[in-house]
Each structure stands twice: as structure tokens, then as C-alpha cells.
Amino acid sequence: MNILAASHFYPPAFINAALAVLAVIAFAIVAFAWFAFRFCHRRLVTACNIAEGTHAGRITKFAGAAIGESYLLGKFGADANHVVPAAAADKPIGVITDQAEAAEDPVNVSLLGSSDTTILVRAAGEIAAGSYVVPAAAGRVQALPAAAGTYILVGRALTAAAAAGDLVEIDPIAGIPTVVTAG
């Protein structure tokens, strides 16, 4: 008579207990991973963009008034959250690349001196390529005048402008006061 054919092999009780413990541990690991991904993952994602106060060459501000043209030099408005077109004597922070239908509309400002690209600006008149540009009236730029005075350099023209309102591509620089002397 064959002993193996007549009887069944049952593992010892400690093996059954060990397998049961391993099954419970595996279930606990899977449940913990699901819980961590399902609930904790959301909190981590919402906190990952917390680097407030750093910008890569551009920043969003609110218009201090309606802005009818794009690509105008802008300065701070009533506070640091608002921008308005710069005047000839102002030190601009950047180029307002958007139009604003009304005050409080958000606008993009390409920051002078920290932009990683060239910037388009509106000319106040004729500008030759290669000329240094400075603020003019109503947020536009003009070539650095030959007349004596202190001017704020905002860039160097890479393209020419034939008339007022033309777009000029500039290599921007932070507003640097420059003194032009007579002679």
C-alpha cells in the first residue's frame, strides 16, 4: 500500500500561522500605500509651489488705470502691486506687454534687467538699430538724446523704428542713470 496516496500532507500549524501573518502584513502595506497616496499626496502637491516672491523675468501686476497700448514701459503705480505707463523722467521697472481695459486688470510686466529674452517696446519716434534707448512720454522709448541731461537707459535697440508707435526689439537692461554732457 502506498502511504502517500492514502494520506494528505498538511503543513505544520506554525507554517499556516506564518503565512497568515505575512498576508496581514502585505495587506497592511498595501492599505498604508493607498492611504498615503490618496490623502497625503494631495497635501504635498498643494505645498510644492510655495516659493512666493520669486519670478523668472516676468511678473503679473494690476493696471493702475486703463492702458490702451501694449509694449509700454511701466513704473509702479499707487503701490507695488500696480503699474502705470512711465513718463520720460521715470525709472521704469519693466515693459507692460498687455493692454488693460480698466484699472485693476491683471497685466504682464517683463522686468528690465532680469528678462531672459529680448523685449518689444513702442517707439516715440525714429530709432536706429544699435541705439541706446531711454524712456519717452506715455511709456514709449526714444534714442538716447545728444542733449545734456541725465537719462535712464533701459536697453539697446536691436531693430529700427521708422515712426512713432513702431515696435522696437531691445536687449533690456535695468534702468541705469546715464549723464550726457554737452559737447
Secondary structure, 3 states (H helix, E strand, C coil): CCHHHHCCCCCCHHHHHHHHHHHHHHHHHHHHHHHHHHHHHHHHHHHCCCCCCCCCCEEEEEECCCECCCCEEEEECCCCCEEEECCCCCCCCEEECCCECCCCCEEEEEECCCCCCCEEEEECCCECCCCEEEECHHHCEEECCCCCEEEEEEEEECCCECCCCCEEEEEEEEEEEEEECCC
